[in-house]
Amino acid sequence: MIKQFPQDEPPRRDGPKGADDADKATPRGKNVPARKQRRWARERAAQGLYQQLMNPIPVDRLEAQFMEDAFMLRIDLELFRRILRGVEQHAAELDAAIEPHLDRPVRELDPIEHAILRLGAFELTHMIETPRAIVINEAVELAKRFGATDGHRYVNGVLDRLADRVRSGEPRRGH
């Protein structure tokens, strides 16, 4: 089951009956900023990656489970699928990329931090069109929301060191 958060829901309008009939003709996510749709896609992907770590199932089945939720129509589905399938395809490579930057073996990572680190590592290594600062910031925000109390600091440090290695020519935040 996918946990729902109040901020994920569209704002309620208190207008006359039929006031949102005009919105029914447009796709549900149309009026949502693309940045928010991408953030929601990363959140759902992180949840799916966590689920995969806890109970491995075929990615097609996992994706189908998520698609049962009508909220999925509001997210960037292409990004969600690209991350979910890409991380599954490159899991061993991603773990090998982050392991030198860890203070413990990959198998000892907290599962949600592991999922977020894989997601961030995938974006850093396979989605070079997304700036490193955005990749790291989004992963840190996921860790703040879903991870342990100081997990976001750990995620930030690991991904920052990985980015220094795989995107050495790209400027860091604020530089």
C-alpha positions in Angstrom: 0.0 0.0 0.0 1.3 3.5 -0.9 1.3 5.9 2.0 -0.6 9.1 1.1 0.5 12.5 2.3 -1.8 15.6 2.6 0.6 17.7 0.5 0.2 15.2 -2.3 -3.4 15.9 -2.7 -4.7 18.7 -5.0 -6.1 21.8 -3.2 -9.8 21.7 -2.7 -11.9 24.4 -4.3 -15.0 25.8 -2.7 -16.8 27.0 -5.7 -20.3 26.5 -7.1 -21.3 23.1 -8.2 -19.8 22.3 -11.6 -17.0 24.9 -11.1 -14.3 22.4 -12.0 -16.1 21.0 -15.0 -13.6 22.9 -17.2 -10.7 21.0 -15.5 -12.3 17.6 -16.4 -11.4 18.1 -20.1 -7.6 18.4 -19.3 -5.3 15.7 -17.9 -5.2 15.6 -14.1 -1.5 16.7 -13.8 -1.7 19.4 -16.4 -1.9 22.4 -14.0 0.8 21.0 -11.6 4.3 22.5 -12.2 6.7 20.1 -13.9 9.1 20.4 -10.9 6.5 19.1 -8.5 5.6 16.2 -10.9 9.3 15.2 -11.0 9.5 15.4 -7.2 6.5 13.2 -6.8 7.9 10.8 -9.4 11.1 10.5 -7.3 9.1 10.0 -4.1 7.1 7.2 -5.7 10.3 5.7 -7.2 12.0 5.8 -3.9 9.1 4.0 -2.3 9.2 1.4 -5.0 12.9 0.9 -4.7 12.5 0.5 -0.9 9.8 -2.1 -1.5 12.1 -3.9 -3.9 14.8 -4.1 -1.3 12.4 -5.4 1.3 10.5 -7.8 -0.9 11.9 -8.3 -4.4 9.2 -8.7 -7.1 9.4 -8.2 -10.9 9.6 -4.5 -11.8 6.6 -4.9 -14.1 4.5 -6.1 -11.2 5.8 -3.4 -8.9 5.0 -0.7 -11.4 1.5 -2.1 -11.9 0.9 -1.9 -8.1 1.8 1.8 -8.2 -0.4 2.4 -11.2 -3.4 1.3 -9.3 -3.2 4.6 -7.4 -5.0 7.4 -9.3 -2.4 9.9 -7.9 0.1 8.4 -10.3 -1.6 10.3 -13.1 -0.3 13.6 -11.5 3.4 12.6 -11.5 6.0 12.5 -14.2 5.4 8.9 -15.2 8.3 8.8 -17.7 10.8 9.8 -14.9 9.2 7.3 -12.4 9.6 4.4 -14.9 13.1 5.4 -16.0 14.3 5.5 -12.4 12.5 2.3 -11.3 13.6 0.3 -14.3 17.1 1.8 -14.5 17.9 1.2 -10.9 16.7 -2.4 -11.2 18.9 -2.9 -14.3 22.0 -1.3 -12.8 21.6 -2.2 -9.1 24.9 -4.0 -8.7 26.8 -1.2 -10.6 25.1 1.5 -8.5 26.0 -0.3 -5.3 29.6 -0.6 -6.5 29.7 3.1 -7.3 28.5 4.2 -3.8 30.3 1.6 -1.7 33.7 3.4 -1.7 32.0 6.4 -0.2 30.3 4.5 2.6 31.4 4.0 6.2 30.0 0.5 6.2 29.2 -2.3 3.7 26.2 -1.7 1.4 24.3 -4.6 3.0 24.3 -2.8 6.3 22.7 0.4 5.0 19.2 1.3 6.2 16.9 0.1 3.4 15.3 3.5 2.8 18.8 5.2 2.6 20.0 2.4 0.4 17.0 3.0 -2.0 17.6 6.8 -2.0 21.3 6.4 -2.6 20.7 4.0 -5.5 18.2 6.5 -6.9 20.7 9.4 -6.6 23.5 7.3 -8.0 21.4 6.3 -11.0 20.6 10.0 -11.7 24.2 11.0 -11.3 25.6 8.3 -13.6 22.8 7.7 -16.1 20.8 11.0 -16.3 23.5 13.6 -16.9 20.9 16.0 -18.2 19.8 16.6 -14.6 22.3 18.9 -12.8 24.2 17.4 -9.9 22.9 20.0 -7.5 19.3 19.0 -8.3 20.0 15.3 -8.0 21.7 15.7 -4.6 19.1 18.1 -3.3 16.2 15.9 -4.4 17.9 12.8 -2.7 18.5 14.8 0.5 14.8 15.9 0.5 13.7 12.3 0.1 16.0 11.3 3.0 14.6 14.1 5.2 11.0 12.9 4.4 11.4 9.1 4.6 14.8 8.4 6.3 16.2 8.4 9.8 16.8 11.6 11.7 20.2 12.4 10.3 20.0 10.2 7.2 19.8 13.2 4.9 23.3 14.2 6.0 24.7 10.8 5.2 23.0 10.7 1.8 24.3 14.2 1.0 27.9 13.3 1.8 27.8 10.0 -0.1 26.3 11.5 -3.2 28.5 14.6 -3.1 31.6 12.4 -3.1 30.2 10.2 -5.8 29.3 13.3 -7.9 32.9 14.6 -7.4 34.1 11.3 -9.0 31.5 10.8 -11.8 30.9 14.5 -12.7 34.2 16.1 -11.9 33.8 18.7 -14.6 30.4 19.9 -13.4 30.4 22.7 -10.8 29.3 22.1 -7.2 26.4 24.0 -5.6 27.4 27.6 -5.0 30.7 27.3 -6.9 
